[in-house]
Amino acid sequence: MSGNWKMNHDHHQAISTVQRLIFRLRPEDYRVADVCIHPPFTDLRSVQVVLDNDDPQLMLGAQHCYWEESGAFTGEVSAAMLAKLGVTYVIAGHSERRQLFGDTDEMVARRVRAILANGMTPILCVGETGEERDQGWTLERIRDQVKGSLDGCTADQVGSMVVAYEPIWAIGTGRTATPDDAQAGAHAVRAEVEARFGPEAASTVRIQYGGSVNPANARQLMSHPDVDGVLVGGASLDADSFAAIVASLVQE
């Protein structure tokens, strides 16, 4: 269960939000799910201190990284720097990075390998645009992104990571994929992983759905076997909302 704050919350707001989230999450939530939040870079140290002191079960994530460890790369943050801050999960290839900042599958693959090399877990994002969906290219687009973005990875590495299926037409639009749509996309990811890395990697890779997830639809979106969790955007900015999404997993 991942909460991607995107470019929201300064470090004061981040501290307040994470403290409220810690208060709302229950022991049973952690028994059924890994829970991670992904603040902006400027908030990471502040949030790390709160988590270390108050709730080490809630994990710290980052939204992006560069593949070089250091150098003349103004404005970038390396995977090695994130690892020093106790980051556990790093998002790679989010659709906004691909669409707005020109990330290619080759660039994403380099980020994924850097994240793995520094002992963290990538959350690789794949998904189709509305136009690609309308043209019937969804499955082909997913297969191509999985293939290109995992280039150079081993089966063991892929089996240990997370892949988020996030249909671009459903991100921040209020449109949500149906549970069947989420299952179809997640199944396509798992099938491509199996074809390229074998059945063991396919059985252990965790697949999230991302795109307008909220407390009302989260449980239903995870009702199919290939959807192991959710990557939450706007609804994770509010601690009560994100905690309700996590809690929906343990409802009877």
N, C-alpha and C positions, 0 to 999 in steps of 0.2 A: 504494500500500500504506500504509494509515493505521492507527496504533495509538492508540486512544482509552483513556486511562488512567482516565477518569471521576474520581470523588473518591477517588483512591488515590495513595499515595507522597507523603511530605513532601519538602522540598527536598533533604535529605540522601539519602534513598532514590532520589530522581529522578536525582541526580548519579551515584550508583553504577550505577543501571540503564542510563542512557544511555552511560556509559563502557564498560560491558560490551557493550552493543549495538554501539557503534562498533567494538569489537574483533572482534565476530562477523561483521559485514557485510563483504562482499567487493567488490572493484571490479566484478565481473561482475553483482552484484546491482543496482548503480546504473545499469548499462548497459541493463537491461531494465525498470526500474521507478523511478518517483518514490517515495521512502520518507519518511514523515512521522510524527512522534509528537505527541500532543496531551496534554500534562500539565495538571494543575490550574493555575489562575492563579498560585498562590503559588510554583510551581516554574518559571515561564517564564523569569525572568531568569537563574536558576542554570543551567538547561539551555541557554539562549542562549549563555552564556559558554563552556560546554563545547563546544558545536557550533562556535562561531566559532574556537576554538583548535584543536580536534582533528578535526572532520569537517564541513566546510561543505556536503557533499553530502547529509547527513541533514537534512531540513527540519523546522522548528519549526511546530507547529500549535496552535490554541486550540480549546476545546470550545464556545464560546458568546460572544456579545457583545451589547451594546445598540446601538440604531441612532442615538442622539444622540451628538454628539462630546463634549459635556461638560454639566454641569448638576447639579441637585439630584435625583440618582437613586441614592440610597444603596444600596450593595452591587453596583452594576453596573459593568461595564468596557466602554469604548467600542471600536469598531473602530479608531479613530485611535490609541488607546493601544497596541493590539496591533501595529499596523503599525510603531510606533516601536521595538518589541522585536524586529523582524525576523521576525515571524510571516508564514508563507506561505499556510497553509490555515486556514480557520475553519469548524467544524461549525455548521450552522444547522438548527434544527428537528429535532434528535434526538428520538426517540420519548419519551425520559424527560423532555425539556423540554416536549413537547406534553402528555404524560399527567400529570406530577407538578406542573408549574409553569404550565400553562394556555396554552402557546403556541398561537395560532391561525395559520392560513395567512397571514392579513394581517400578523401580527406577524413571522412568519418571512420574508415577502417584504421587510419593512422591514429586517430584519437582513441579508438577502442583498444588498440594494442598498447598504447601508452598507459591507459587506465589499468589494464591488466598487469602490465609490467611493474606498476607501482602498488600492487596489492589491493586494488579496489575493484568493485564490480561495476561494469558498464550497464547502463540501461539504454540499449540501442533502440531508436525509434524508426519505424517504417510506416508507410501509409500512402494512400492515393489521394489525388485531388478530386474535386467534384467533376471536372471534365473527364478525367481518366475513368472515374466510376461510370459516368454516363456512356462512355465509349466501350464499356465492358472490359477494361484493362486492369481491374483491381488486382486479380490474382497474379497477373504478369508483373505488375509494378512491385508487388510485395516480394515476389521471387527474386526480381532483379536487385532490389535493395538489400535483401538478406544476403544474396550472393556477394555483391560488391562490398558491403559494409563489414562483412566478416572475413574478408580476404586476409590470409596470413595467420588466422587463428587455428588452434588445434581443437580437436573434438572435446577434450577435457575442459578447455577454456570456455568453449561455447556452451557446454552443458552446465557450467557454473554461473552463467550470466543471466541477464533479464533482457527480453525483447518486448518493446511496447508497440502494439498495433494501434496507431492513431490515425484514423481517416481524417485527412486534412479538412474536408468539408464539414466535419463535426467539431472542430476545435474553436472554441470561443464564439460559435455561431448560434448556440442554443439548439441546434439540431443534434440529435443523438442517434447513433446507430442502434438498430434493434439488437436484442440479444442474439438473434440469428446472424446478423451482420457481424457482430463482434466475434462470434464463434467461427464464422467463415474466414475472417481475416486471421484470427489466432491459429486456426487449423492450417491455413496456408503457410504461416510462419513455421509451424512445427513440422509440416511435411517437407519444407525446403531444408530445414535443419537436418532432418533424417536423411534426405537424399544426399546431402553433402558431408555430413559429419557422423551419420550412423544413428541407430535406434536408441542407444544409451544417452547420447547428447540430446536427442529429441525428447526423451522421457524426463530429463532433469532440468532442461532449460525452462525458466519461468516466463510466462507470457502475460503481459498486462494489456488491458484495453484503455485507451485514452481518448477523450473527446466529450466535453460537456457532461462529465460525471457529477452527480449530486447525491444527497442522501436518499432521495426518492427512487433513483434508478440503479444504484450501485449493486445491490444484491441481485437484481434481475440480470444485469449485464454479466455477472459472474456465475450465472446459473448453468452454463454449458461447460463441458469438461476441459476444453483447451484454454479457457480464460482463468488464469491463476490469481489475478489481482487487477488493480486499476492504477493509472497514472492520472492524478487529479490536478486540474489547473485552478481556475477561479475559486472553486468551492474549498480549496485548501487554504485560502487566505484568511478565512474565518475559522478559529479554533473549534467552535461548537459544530460547525458544518463538517469539518474534516473528521472530528472525533465521531460524529454520527455515521459517517461513511464507514469508518473502521469498525464501529460497533455493529453495523448491519451484517457483518460477516458472522457474528456469533449469535444472532437472533435465532430462536427456535422456530 
